[in-house]
Protein backbone atom coordinates (compact mmCIF):
# COMPACT_ATOMS: atom_id res chain seq x y z
CA UNK A 1 0.00 0.00 0.00
CA UNK A 2 1.43 3.37 -1.03
CA UNK A 3 2.02 5.92 1.73
CA UNK A 4 2.84 8.76 -0.69
CA UNK A 5 0.66 11.86 -0.36
CA UNK A 6 -0.30 12.36 -3.99
CA UNK A 7 -2.17 15.60 -3.46
CA UNK A 8 1.11 17.42 -2.77
CA UNK A 9 2.27 16.96 -6.35
CA UNK A 10 0.90 18.70 -9.45
CA UNK A 11 -0.09 16.38 -12.26
CA UNK A 12 1.24 16.69 -15.80
CA UNK A 13 -1.57 17.77 -18.11
CA UNK A 14 -2.04 16.68 -21.76
CA UNK A 15 -1.52 20.31 -22.84
CA UNK A 16 1.91 20.64 -21.19
CA UNK A 17 4.33 21.58 -24.00
CA UNK A 18 6.96 23.49 -22.00
CA UNK A 19 9.93 21.27 -22.97
CA UNK A 20 10.27 21.55 -26.76
CA UNK A 21 6.60 20.72 -27.17
CA UNK A 22 6.67 18.02 -24.50
CA UNK A 23 5.91 17.86 -20.74
CA UNK A 24 8.37 19.72 -18.53
CA UNK A 25 9.24 16.65 -16.45
CA UNK A 26 10.65 14.96 -19.55
CA UNK A 27 13.65 17.28 -19.03
CA UNK A 28 14.28 15.92 -15.50
CA UNK A 29 14.02 12.30 -16.59
CA UNK A 30 16.20 13.14 -19.60
CA UNK A 31 18.85 14.45 -17.19
CA UNK A 32 18.95 11.53 -14.75
CA UNK A 33 19.06 9.02 -17.60
CA UNK A 34 21.82 10.98 -19.34
CA UNK A 35 24.09 10.89 -16.30
CA UNK A 36 23.25 7.28 -15.51
CA UNK A 37 24.21 6.37 -19.08
CA UNK A 38 27.39 8.47 -18.74
CA UNK A 39 28.42 6.32 -15.79
CA UNK A 40 27.20 3.02 -17.25
CA UNK A 41 28.69 3.35 -20.74
CA UNK A 42 31.78 5.06 -19.38
CA UNK A 43 32.40 1.99 -17.25
CA UNK A 44 31.30 -0.42 -20.00
CA UNK A 45 33.65 1.23 -22.50
CA UNK A 46 36.73 0.12 -20.54
CA UNK A 47 35.34 -2.95 -18.72
CA UNK A 48 36.38 -5.61 -21.24
CA UNK A 49 39.88 -4.17 -21.51
CA UNK A 50 40.16 -4.10 -17.70
CA UNK A 51 39.30 -7.78 -17.62
CA UNK A 52 41.64 -9.12 -20.33
CA UNK A 53 44.56 -6.65 -20.36
CA UNK A 54 47.74 -7.83 -18.66
CA UNK A 55 48.67 -6.78 -15.15
CA UNK A 56 51.38 -4.55 -16.62
CA UNK A 57 48.60 -2.72 -18.50
CA UNK A 58 46.52 -2.44 -15.33
CA UNK A 59 44.20 -5.35 -16.20
CA UNK A 60 43.14 -8.59 -14.51
CA UNK A 61 44.56 -10.97 -17.18
CA UNK A 62 41.31 -12.90 -17.74
CA UNK A 63 41.36 -14.94 -20.99
CA UNK A 64 39.93 -12.77 -23.79
CA UNK A 65 37.14 -15.11 -24.96
CA UNK A 66 36.03 -15.71 -21.39
CA UNK A 67 36.16 -11.98 -20.66
CA UNK A 68 33.90 -11.27 -23.66
CA UNK A 69 31.35 -13.84 -22.54
CA UNK A 70 31.42 -12.42 -19.00
CA UNK A 71 30.81 -8.89 -20.31
CA UNK A 72 27.83 -10.24 -22.25
CA UNK A 73 26.58 -12.08 -19.17
CA UNK A 74 26.99 -8.95 -17.05
CA UNK A 75 25.04 -6.88 -19.57
CA UNK A 76 22.36 -9.55 -19.64
CA UNK A 77 22.27 -9.52 -15.85
CA UNK A 78 21.67 -5.77 -15.83
CA UNK A 79 18.55 -6.16 -17.94
CA UNK A 80 17.51 -9.32 -16.09
CA UNK A 81 17.51 -7.36 -12.84
CA UNK A 82 14.79 -5.12 -14.27
CA UNK A 83 12.44 -7.86 -13.03
CA UNK A 84 13.25 -7.03 -9.42
CA UNK A 85 13.06 -3.28 -9.99
CA UNK A 86 9.76 -3.58 -11.83
CA UNK A 87 8.22 -5.88 -9.20
CA UNK A 88 9.25 -3.57 -6.36
CA UNK A 89 7.70 -0.64 -8.23
CA UNK A 90 4.44 -2.36 -9.14
CA UNK A 91 3.88 -4.12 -5.80
CA UNK A 92 5.58 -2.10 -3.03
CA UNK A 93 7.08 1.33 -3.66
CA UNK A 94 6.05 2.78 -7.04
CA UNK A 95 8.38 3.62 -9.93
CA UNK A 96 9.68 6.92 -8.59
CA UNK A 97 11.03 5.61 -5.27
CA UNK A 98 12.61 2.54 -6.87
CA UNK A 99 14.34 4.74 -9.44
CA UNK A 100 15.86 6.93 -6.71
CA UNK A 101 17.11 3.98 -4.65
CA UNK A 102 18.54 2.32 -7.76
CA UNK A 103 20.54 5.44 -8.60
CA UNK A 104 22.15 5.30 -5.15
CA UNK A 105 23.18 1.65 -5.74
CA UNK A 106 24.73 2.53 -9.11
CA UNK A 107 26.84 5.27 -7.57
CA UNK A 108 28.04 2.87 -4.83
CA UNK A 109 29.00 0.29 -7.45
CA UNK A 110 31.16 2.71 -9.40
CA UNK A 111 32.83 3.79 -6.17
CA UNK A 112 33.66 0.12 -5.45
CA UNK A 113 35.19 -0.31 -8.93
CA UNK A 114 37.25 2.83 -8.43
CA UNK A 115 38.53 2.15 -4.91
CA UNK A 116 38.62 -1.65 -4.40
CA UNK A 117 41.39 -3.37 -6.41
CA UNK A 118 41.30 -6.73 -8.18
CA UNK A 119 38.56 -9.32 -8.50
CA UNK A 120 36.75 -8.35 -5.23
CA UNK A 121 36.26 -4.78 -6.51
CA UNK A 122 35.14 -6.09 -9.90
CA UNK A 123 32.52 -8.39 -8.38
CA UNK A 124 31.19 -5.86 -5.84
CA UNK A 125 31.08 -3.07 -8.40
CA UNK A 126 29.36 -5.07 -11.13
CA UNK A 127 26.75 -6.51 -8.77
CA UNK A 128 25.81 -3.07 -7.39
CA UNK A 129 25.82 -1.37 -10.79
CA UNK A 130 23.95 -4.30 -12.34
CA UNK A 131 21.14 -4.38 -9.80
CA UNK A 132 20.91 -0.58 -9.67
CA UNK A 133 20.88 -0.14 -13.45
CA UNK A 134 18.20 -2.79 -13.79
CA UNK A 135 15.99 -1.01 -11.28
CA UNK A 136 16.54 2.38 -12.87
CA UNK A 137 16.03 1.27 -16.47
CA UNK A 138 12.51 -0.11 -16.29
CA UNK A 139 11.28 2.60 -13.98
CA UNK A 140 12.74 5.57 -15.87
CA UNK A 141 11.00 4.29 -18.98
CA UNK A 142 7.75 3.75 -17.11
CA UNK A 143 7.92 7.28 -15.69
CA UNK A 144 8.29 8.75 -19.19
CA UNK A 145 5.15 6.82 -20.12
CA UNK A 146 3.21 8.53 -17.31
CA UNK A 147 3.76 11.92 -18.97
CA UNK A 148 1.53 11.09 -21.96
CA UNK A 149 -2.02 9.95 -22.54
CA UNK A 150 -2.32 6.57 -24.33
CA UNK A 151 -3.26 8.08 -27.71
CA UNK A 152 -1.03 11.18 -27.47
CA UNK A 153 0.72 11.38 -30.87
CA UNK A 154 3.75 12.98 -29.15
CA UNK A 155 4.48 9.74 -27.33
CA UNK A 156 6.95 8.12 -29.78
CA UNK A 157 8.62 11.51 -30.30
CA UNK A 158 8.93 11.95 -26.52
CA UNK A 159 10.62 8.57 -26.17
CA UNK A 160 12.98 9.50 -29.01
CA UNK A 161 13.94 12.71 -27.16
CA UNK A 162 14.42 10.68 -23.95
CA UNK A 163 16.55 8.27 -25.97
CA UNK A 164 18.66 11.21 -27.16
CA UNK A 165 19.42 11.95 -23.49
CA UNK A 166 20.49 8.34 -23.00
CA UNK A 167 22.93 8.69 -25.86
CA UNK A 168 24.30 12.07 -24.78
CA UNK A 169 25.57 10.28 -21.68
CA UNK A 170 26.68 7.28 -23.74
CA UNK A 171 28.72 9.64 -25.94
CA UNK A 172 30.54 11.52 -23.19
CA UNK A 173 31.11 8.56 -20.85
CA UNK A 174 33.57 6.49 -22.95
CA UNK A 175 35.43 9.63 -24.06
CA UNK A 176 36.13 10.58 -20.45
CA UNK A 177 36.81 7.12 -19.04
CA UNK A 178 38.76 5.97 -22.12
CA UNK A 179 41.08 8.98 -21.88
CA UNK A 180 41.50 8.57 -18.11
CA UNK A 181 42.14 4.83 -18.50
CA UNK A 182 45.01 5.43 -20.94
CA UNK A 183 46.47 8.47 -19.17
CA UNK A 184 45.90 7.66 -15.48
CA UNK A 185 44.70 4.06 -15.21
CA UNK A 186 41.49 2.06 -15.08
CA UNK A 187 40.45 3.09 -11.56
CA UNK A 188 40.46 6.77 -12.50
CA UNK A 189 38.05 5.93 -15.30
CA UNK A 190 35.75 4.10 -12.91
CA UNK A 191 35.96 7.06 -10.51
CA UNK A 192 34.75 9.42 -13.24
CA UNK A 193 31.74 7.15 -13.72
CA UNK A 194 30.94 7.50 -10.00
CA UNK A 195 31.10 11.30 -10.21
CA UNK A 196 28.76 11.30 -13.22
CA UNK A 197 26.17 9.22 -11.38
CA UNK A 198 26.40 11.51 -8.36
CA UNK A 199 25.60 14.50 -10.59
CA UNK A 200 22.60 12.73 -12.10
CA UNK A 201 21.29 11.75 -8.68
CA UNK A 202 21.57 15.29 -7.38
CA UNK A 203 19.77 16.86 -10.35
CA UNK A 204 16.97 14.32 -10.19
CA UNK A 205 16.54 14.73 -6.42
CA UNK A 206 15.82 18.43 -6.88
CA UNK A 207 12.95 17.83 -9.30
CA UNK A 208 11.47 14.47 -8.32
CA UNK A 209 8.45 15.95 -6.49
CA UNK A 210 7.20 17.56 -9.70
CA UNK A 211 6.43 14.22 -11.35
CA UNK A 212 2.73 13.48 -12.02
CA UNK A 213 0.67 11.60 -9.43
CA UNK A 214 0.81 8.38 -11.44
CA UNK A 215 4.59 8.21 -11.01
CA UNK A 216 4.14 7.70 -7.25
CA UNK A 217 1.25 5.27 -7.57
CA UNK A 218 1.67 1.57 -6.71
CA UNK A 219 -0.36 -0.12 -9.50
CA UNK A 220 -0.86 -3.53 -7.86
CA UNK A 221 -0.10 -3.23 -4.11
CA UNK A 222 1.04 -6.37 -2.35
CA UNK A 223 -1.29 -7.14 0.60
CA UNK A 224 0.48 -6.93 3.95
CA UNK A 225 -0.50 -10.53 4.74
CA UNK A 226 1.49 -11.81 1.76
CA UNK A 227 4.70 -9.84 2.31
CA UNK A 228 6.29 -12.46 4.60
CA UNK A 229 5.61 -15.14 2.01
CA UNK A 230 7.27 -13.17 -0.74
CA UNK A 231 10.16 -12.29 1.53
CA UNK A 232 10.79 -16.01 2.10
CA UNK A 233 10.62 -16.62 -1.66
CA UNK A 234 13.32 -14.01 -2.27
CA UNK A 235 15.51 -15.50 0.47
CA UNK A 236 15.03 -18.94 -1.08
CA UNK A 237 16.08 -17.70 -4.52
CA UNK A 238 19.16 -16.05 -3.02
CA UNK A 239 20.12 -19.30 -1.29
CA UNK A 240 19.71 -21.32 -4.49
CA UNK A 241 21.95 -18.88 -6.37
CA UNK A 242 24.53 -19.02 -3.55
CA UNK A 243 24.58 -22.83 -3.63
CA UNK A 244 24.92 -22.91 -7.44
CA UNK A 245 27.89 -20.56 -7.24
CA UNK A 246 29.50 -22.24 -4.22
CA UNK A 247 29.32 -25.72 -5.76
CA UNK A 248 30.62 -24.54 -9.13
CA UNK A 249 27.43 -25.56 -10.93
CA UNK A 250 27.37 -22.01 -12.23
CA UNK A 251 30.88 -20.73 -12.89
CA UNK A 252 32.71 -18.21 -15.02
CA UNK A 253 32.82 -20.55 -18.02
CA UNK A 254 29.05 -21.23 -18.16
CA UNK A 255 27.75 -18.00 -16.63
CA UNK A 256 26.68 -16.51 -19.98
CA UNK A 257 24.64 -19.56 -20.98
CA UNK A 258 23.14 -19.76 -17.48
CA UNK A 259 22.12 -16.11 -17.78
CA UNK A 260 20.49 -16.79 -21.15
CA UNK A 261 18.48 -19.67 -19.70
CA UNK A 262 17.49 -17.46 -16.76
CA UNK A 263 16.27 -14.72 -19.10
CA UNK A 264 14.22 -17.20 -21.15
CA UNK A 265 12.76 -18.82 -18.03
CA UNK A 266 11.89 -15.48 -16.46
CA UNK A 267 10.24 -14.32 -19.68
CA UNK A 268 8.10 -17.45 -19.97
CA UNK A 269 7.10 -17.08 -16.32
CA UNK A 270 6.16 -13.42 -16.79
CA UNK A 271 4.04 -14.11 -19.85
CA UNK A 272 2.30 -16.94 -17.98
CA UNK A 273 1.57 -14.71 -14.96
CA UNK A 274 0.14 -11.95 -17.13
CA UNK A 275 -2.02 -14.29 -19.22
CA UNK A 276 -3.38 -16.06 -16.14
CA UNK A 277 -4.13 -12.92 -14.10
CA UNK A 278 -7.80 -12.09 -13.55
CA UNK A 279 -6.79 -8.42 -13.55
CA UNK A 280 -6.05 -8.61 -17.30
CA UNK A 281 -9.08 -8.22 -19.58
CA UNK A 282 -9.58 -9.65 -23.06
CA UNK A 283 -8.28 -6.62 -24.97
CA UNK A 284 -5.19 -6.41 -22.79
CA UNK A 285 -4.54 -10.14 -23.26
CA UNK A 286 -4.60 -9.78 -27.06
CA UNK A 287 -2.18 -6.89 -26.82
CA UNK A 288 0.22 -9.08 -24.83
CA UNK A 289 -0.04 -11.73 -27.59
CA UNK A 290 0.91 -9.02 -30.10
CA UNK A 291 3.95 -8.22 -27.97
CA UNK A 292 5.43 -11.77 -28.28
CA UNK A 293 6.81 -11.43 -31.86
CA UNK A 294 8.15 -7.99 -30.93
CA UNK A 295 9.93 -9.60 -27.96
CA UNK A 296 11.58 -12.16 -30.24
CA UNK A 297 12.63 -9.50 -32.76
CA UNK A 298 14.03 -7.36 -29.95
CA UNK A 299 16.13 -10.24 -28.56
CA UNK A 300 17.54 -10.93 -32.05
CA UNK A 301 18.32 -7.25 -32.57
CA UNK A 302 20.18 -6.83 -29.29
CA UNK A 303 22.19 -10.03 -29.87
CA UNK A 304 23.78 -8.14 -32.76
CA UNK A 305 23.72 -4.56 -31.50
CA UNK A 306 25.32 -5.27 -28.12
CA UNK A 307 28.36 -6.78 -29.81
CA UNK A 308 29.67 -3.22 -29.70
CA UNK A 309 30.88 -4.18 -26.20
CA UNK A 310 32.20 -7.64 -27.10
CA UNK A 311 33.22 -8.41 -30.71
CA UNK A 312 33.57 -4.78 -31.84
CA UNK A 313 35.48 -3.80 -28.67
CA UNK A 314 38.12 -6.45 -29.40
CA UNK A 315 38.01 -5.65 -33.14
CA UNK A 316 38.67 -1.98 -32.34
CA UNK A 317 41.65 -2.81 -30.14
CA UNK A 318 43.26 -5.35 -32.47
CA UNK A 319 42.22 -4.73 -36.11
CA UNK A 320 41.06 -1.13 -36.39
CA UNK A 321 43.43 1.56 -37.67
CA UNK A 322 42.92 4.21 -34.97
CA UNK A 323 45.67 6.53 -36.16
CA UNK A 324 44.51 10.15 -36.42
CA UNK A 325 47.20 12.49 -37.78
CA UNK A 326 49.94 10.58 -35.98
CA UNK A 327 47.99 10.09 -32.74
CA UNK A 328 46.37 6.77 -31.82
CA UNK A 329 42.82 7.19 -30.56
CA UNK A 330 41.87 5.18 -27.44
CA UNK A 331 39.96 2.04 -28.45
CA UNK A 332 37.21 2.88 -25.94
CA UNK A 333 36.37 6.01 -27.97
CA UNK A 334 34.84 3.79 -30.67
CA UNK A 335 31.96 3.27 -28.21
CA UNK A 336 31.10 6.98 -28.62
CA UNK A 337 30.59 6.83 -32.40
CA UNK A 338 27.09 5.36 -32.20
CA UNK A 339 25.89 7.93 -29.62
CA UNK A 340 27.13 10.78 -31.86
CA UNK A 341 24.87 9.55 -34.64
CA UNK A 342 21.99 9.02 -32.19
CA UNK A 343 22.24 12.59 -30.94
CA UNK A 344 22.24 13.90 -34.51
CA UNK A 345 19.42 11.76 -35.83
CA UNK A 346 17.17 11.03 -32.81
CA UNK A 347 15.67 14.51 -33.04
CA UNK A 348 15.20 14.07 -36.78
CA UNK A 349 13.35 10.80 -36.25
CA UNK A 350 11.26 12.31 -33.44
CA UNK A 351 10.25 15.18 -35.73
CA UNK A 352 9.48 12.71 -38.52
CA UNK A 353 7.13 10.62 -36.36
CA UNK A 354 5.44 13.79 -35.08
CA UNK A 355 4.98 15.13 -38.62
CA UNK A 356 3.65 11.83 -39.99
CA UNK A 357 1.20 11.38 -37.08
CA UNK A 358 -1.35 8.72 -38.05
CA UNK A 359 0.48 8.10 -41.35
CA UNK A 360 3.63 6.75 -39.70
CA UNK A 361 4.30 2.98 -39.99
CA UNK A 362 3.12 0.76 -37.15
CA UNK A 363 5.44 -0.53 -34.44
CA UNK A 364 5.85 -4.01 -35.99
CA UNK A 365 6.96 -2.50 -39.31
CA UNK A 366 9.41 -0.20 -37.52
CA UNK A 367 10.80 -3.24 -35.67
CA UNK A 368 11.25 -5.18 -38.92
CA UNK A 369 13.10 -2.28 -40.57
CA UNK A 370 15.41 -1.95 -37.56
CA UNK A 371 16.23 -5.67 -37.50
CA UNK A 372 16.82 -5.76 -41.27
CA UNK A 373 19.25 -2.83 -41.16
CA UNK A 374 21.04 -4.43 -38.19
CA UNK A 375 21.62 -7.56 -40.25
CA UNK A 376 22.83 -5.43 -43.14
CA UNK A 377 25.40 -3.80 -40.82
CA UNK A 378 27.05 -7.17 -40.19
CA UNK A 379 27.09 -8.00 -43.89
CA UNK A 380 28.94 -4.71 -44.37
CA UNK A 381 31.95 -6.26 -42.58
CA UNK A 382 32.40 -8.72 -45.47
CA UNK A 383 34.50 -6.42 -47.73
CA UNK A 384 36.78 -5.74 -44.75
CA UNK A 385 37.51 -9.42 -44.04
CA UNK A 386 41.06 -10.70 -44.35
CA UNK A 387 44.48 -9.43 -43.42
CA UNK A 388 45.26 -5.78 -42.86
CA UNK A 389 43.87 -3.01 -40.71
CA UNK A 390 40.30 -1.75 -41.06
CA UNK A 391 40.02 1.97 -41.90
CA UNK A 392 38.33 3.98 -39.17
CA UNK A 393 35.85 5.51 -41.63
CA UNK A 394 34.70 2.04 -42.66
CA UNK A 395 33.78 1.17 -39.08
CA UNK A 396 32.14 4.59 -38.69
CA UNK A 397 29.92 3.73 -41.67
CA UNK A 398 28.98 0.38 -40.17
CA UNK A 399 28.14 2.00 -36.84
CA UNK A 400 25.96 4.47 -38.73
CA UNK A 401 23.90 1.46 -39.84
CA UNK A 402 23.80 0.36 -36.19
CA UNK A 403 22.35 3.77 -35.37
CA UNK A 404 19.64 3.67 -38.03
CA UNK A 405 18.63 0.22 -36.87
CA UNK A 406 18.56 1.32 -33.23
CA UNK A 407 16.35 4.34 -33.93
CA UNK A 408 13.78 2.19 -35.68
CA UNK A 409 13.59 -0.35 -32.85
CA UNK A 410 14.84 0.69 -29.43
CA UNK A 411 12.89 3.90 -28.60
CA UNK A 412 9.87 2.45 -30.43
CA UNK A 413 10.16 -0.70 -28.32
CA UNK A 414 10.11 1.34 -25.11
CA UNK A 415 7.09 3.29 -26.33
CA UNK A 416 4.98 0.40 -27.66
CA UNK A 417 5.63 -1.64 -24.52
CA UNK A 418 4.08 1.04 -22.31
CA UNK A 419 1.10 1.21 -24.69
CA UNK A 420 0.52 -2.56 -24.82
CA UNK A 421 0.99 -3.08 -21.07
CA UNK A 422 -2.03 -4.20 -19.02
CA UNK A 423 -2.92 -1.67 -16.32
CA UNK A 424 -1.98 -4.04 -13.48
CA UNK A 425 1.38 -4.96 -15.02
CA UNK A 426 2.56 -1.59 -16.30
CA UNK A 427 6.17 -1.54 -15.08
CA UNK A 428 6.53 -5.32 -15.20
CA UNK A 429 5.63 -5.26 -18.91
CA UNK A 430 8.49 -2.81 -19.41
CA UNK A 431 10.66 -5.34 -17.57
CA UNK A 432 9.58 -7.94 -20.14
CA UNK A 433 10.94 -5.71 -22.90
CA UNK A 434 14.20 -5.39 -21.00
CA UNK A 435 14.26 -9.18 -20.58
CA UNK A 436 14.42 -9.38 -24.38
CA UNK A 437 17.38 -7.00 -24.16
CA UNK A 438 18.86 -9.21 -21.42
CA UNK A 439 18.60 -12.30 -23.58
CA UNK A 440 20.04 -10.51 -26.60
CA UNK A 441 22.89 -8.92 -24.63
CA UNK A 442 23.86 -12.27 -23.13
CA UNK A 443 23.77 -13.85 -26.59
CA UNK A 444 26.03 -11.05 -27.87
CA UNK A 445 28.76 -12.33 -25.56
CA UNK A 446 28.16 -15.96 -26.51
CA UNK A 447 28.06 -15.21 -30.25
CA UNK A 448 31.23 -13.13 -30.14
CA UNK A 449 33.06 -16.28 -29.06
CA UNK A 450 32.21 -17.83 -32.44
CA UNK A 451 34.12 -15.15 -34.35
CA UNK A 452 37.30 -16.48 -35.93
CA UNK A 453 39.71 -13.79 -37.22
CA UNK A 454 41.22 -16.37 -39.61
CA UNK A 455 37.83 -17.19 -41.18
CA UNK A 456 35.52 -14.18 -40.77
CA UNK A 457 32.97 -14.66 -43.57
CA UNK A 458 30.83 -17.42 -41.96
CA UNK A 459 30.35 -15.23 -38.90
CA UNK A 460 29.25 -12.13 -40.76
CA UNK A 461 27.04 -14.00 -43.25
CA UNK A 462 25.44 -16.22 -40.61
CA UNK A 463 24.68 -13.47 -38.11
CA UNK A 464 23.63 -10.80 -40.61
CA UNK A 465 21.62 -13.16 -42.83
CA UNK A 466 19.66 -14.64 -39.91
CA UNK A 467 18.65 -11.18 -38.72
CA UNK A 468 17.43 -10.18 -42.16
CA UNK A 469 15.35 -13.34 -42.57
CA UNK A 470 13.68 -12.71 -39.20
CA UNK A 471 12.99 -9.11 -40.23
CA UNK A 472 11.21 -10.21 -43.42
CA UNK A 473 9.10 -12.67 -41.41
CA UNK A 474 8.08 -9.98 -38.93
CA UNK A 475 7.11 -7.60 -41.73
CA UNK A 476 4.91 -10.28 -43.27
CA UNK A 477 3.19 -10.85 -39.91
CA UNK A 478 2.69 -7.12 -39.17
CA UNK A 479 -0.99 -6.93 -40.34
CA UNK A 480 -1.95 -9.74 -37.94
CA UNK A 481 0.06 -8.14 -35.14
CA UNK A 482 -1.61 -4.76 -35.75
CA UNK A 483 -5.04 -6.38 -35.45
CA UNK A 484 -4.16 -7.92 -32.07
CA UNK A 485 -2.97 -4.55 -30.78
CA UNK A 486 -6.55 -3.31 -30.55
CA UNK A 487 -6.01 0.24 -31.75
CA UNK A 488 -2.47 0.69 -30.37
CA UNK A 489 0.06 1.71 -33.03
DAVENNOR-V331335 format. One record per residue. RES is the residue in one small letter. NEAR is the number of other C-alpha atoms within 8 Angstrom. Layout:
RES_NEAR / RES_NEAR
//
This chain:
x_8 / x_9 / x_4 / x_6 / x_5 / x_7 / x_6 / x_5 / x_10 / x_9 / x_8 / x_9 / x_7 / x_6 / x_4 / x_10 / x_9 / x_8 / x_9 / x_5 / x_7 / x_11 / x_13 / x_10 / x_9 / x_13 / x_9 / x_12 / x_13 / x_12 / x_12 / x_12 / x_13 / x_15 / x_13 / x_13 / x_14 / x_18 / x_17 / x_12 / x_12 / x_20 / x_15 / x_10 / x_15 / x_15 / x_9 / x_14 / x_8 / x_11 / x_12 / x_13 / x_12 / x_9 / x_8 / x_5 / x_6 / x_10 / x_13 / x_12 / x_9 / x_9 / x_7 / x_8 / x_7 / x_10 / x_12 / x_15 / x_15 / x_12 / x_13 / x_17 / x_16 / x_11 / x_12 / x_16 / x_12 / x_14 / x_16 / x_12 / x_13 / x_18 / x_13 / x_9 / x_14 / x_16 / x_11 / x_11 / x_16 / x_18 / x_12 / x_12 / x_13 / x_16 / x_18 / x_13 / x_10 / x_15 / x_12 / x_11 / x_9 / x_14 / x_14 / x_10 / x_12 / x_15 / x_13 / x_12 / x_15 / x_16 / x_12 / x_12 / x_16 / x_15 / x_9 / x_9 / x_9 / x_7 / x_7 / x_8 / x_13 / x_12 / x_8 / x_11 / x_14 / x_11 / x_9 / x_12 / x_16 / x_15 / x_14 / x_14 / x_15 / x_17 / x_17 / x_15 / x_10 / x_16 / x_16 / x_12 / x_10 / x_13 / x_12 / x_11 / x_10 / x_10 / x_12 / x_10 / x_7 / x_5 / x_6 / x_7 / x_9 / x_9 / x_11 / x_13 / x_13 / x_11 / x_13 / x_15 / x_12 / x_11 / x_10 / x_12 / x_13 / x_12 / x_14 / x_13 / x_16 / x_17 / x_15 / x_11 / x_18 / x_20 / x_12 / x_11 / x_18 / x_16 / x_11 / x_12 / x_13 / x_9 / x_6 / x_7 / x_10 / x_15 / x_10 / x_12 / x_18 / x_15 / x_13 / x_11 / x_16 / x_15 / x_10 / x_12 / x_15 / x_9 / x_9 / x_14 / x_12 / x_8 / x_11 / x_12 / x_8 / x_7 / x_9 / x_9 / x_6 / x_9 / x_12 / x_12 / x_11 / x_6 / x_11 / x_13 / x_10 / x_14 / x_11 / x_8 / x_10 / x_9 / x_7 / x_6 / x_5 / x_8 / x_9 / x_7 / x_7 / x_8 / x_8 / x_8 / x_8 / x_8 / x_8 / x_8 / x_8 / x_8 / x_8 / x_8 / x_8 / x_8 / x_8 / x_10 / x_10 / x_7 / x_7 / x_7 / x_7 / x_10 / x_8 / x_8 / x_6 / x_8 / x_11 / x_16 / x_10 / x_9 / x_13 / x_14 / x_8 / x_8 / x_13 / x_9 / x_8 / x_9 / x_11 / x_8 / x_8 / x_9 / x_8 / x_8 / x_8 / x_10 / x_9 / x_6 / x_7 / x_5 / x_5 / x_12 / x_7 / x_6 / x_7 / x_11 / x_12 / x_11 / x_13 / x_12 / x_8 / x_12 / x_10 / x_8 / x_8 / x_11 / x_11 / x_9 / x_14 / x_15 / x_14 / x_11 / x_13 / x_13 / x_15 / x_12 / x_10 / x_11 / x_14 / x_9 / x_13 / x_16 / x_12 / x_9 / x_15 / x_8 / x_9 / x_12 / x_8 / x_6 / x_9 / x_11 / x_9 / x_11 / x_8 / x_7 / x_4 / x_5 / x_6 / x_7 / x_8 / x_10 / x_10 / x_12 / x_12 / x_9 / x_14 / x_14 / x_11 / x_12 / x_13 / x_11 / x_10 / x_12 / x_12 / x_8 / x_8 / x_13 / x_11 / x_8 / x_11 / x_13 / x_9 / x_8 / x_11 / x_11 / x_6 / x_8 / x_8 / x_5 / x_5 / x_7 / x_6 / x_8 / x_10 / x_12 / x_11 / x_12 / x_17 / x_14 / x_12 / x_15 / x_17 / x_15 / x_13 / x_18 / x_15 / x_12 / x_13 / x_13 / x_11 / x_9 / x_10 / x_11 / x_5 / x_7 / x_8 / x_8 / x_4 / x_5 / x_7 / x_10 / x_9 / x_9 / x_6 / x_8 / x_9 / x_9 / x_8 / x_12 / x_11 / x_10 / x_12 / x_13 / x_12 / x_10 / x_14 / x_11 / x_14 / x_12 / x_14 / x_8 / x_13 / x_15 / x_13 / x_12 / x_12 / x_11 / x_12 / x_13 / x_8 / x_12 / x_13 / x_11 / x_7 / x_9 / x_12 / x_13 / x_15 / x_12 / x_12 / x_16 / x_13 / x_12 / x_13 / x_12 / x_15 / x_15 / x_13 / x_17 / x_15 / x_17 / x_17 / x_20 / x_12 / x_16 / x_18 / x_13 / x_9 / x_12 / x_9 / x_7 / x_9 / x_7 / x_6 / x_5 / x_7 / x_12 / x_8 / x_7 / x_10 / x_13 / x_11 / x_8 / x_11 / x_14 / x_12 / x_9 / x_14 / x_14 / x_9 / x_12 / x_14 / x_10 / x_8 / x_14 / x_10 / x_7 / x_8 / x_10 / x_7 / x_7 / x_10 / x_14 / x_8 / x_10 / x_12 / x_9 / x_6 / x_9 / x_7
//
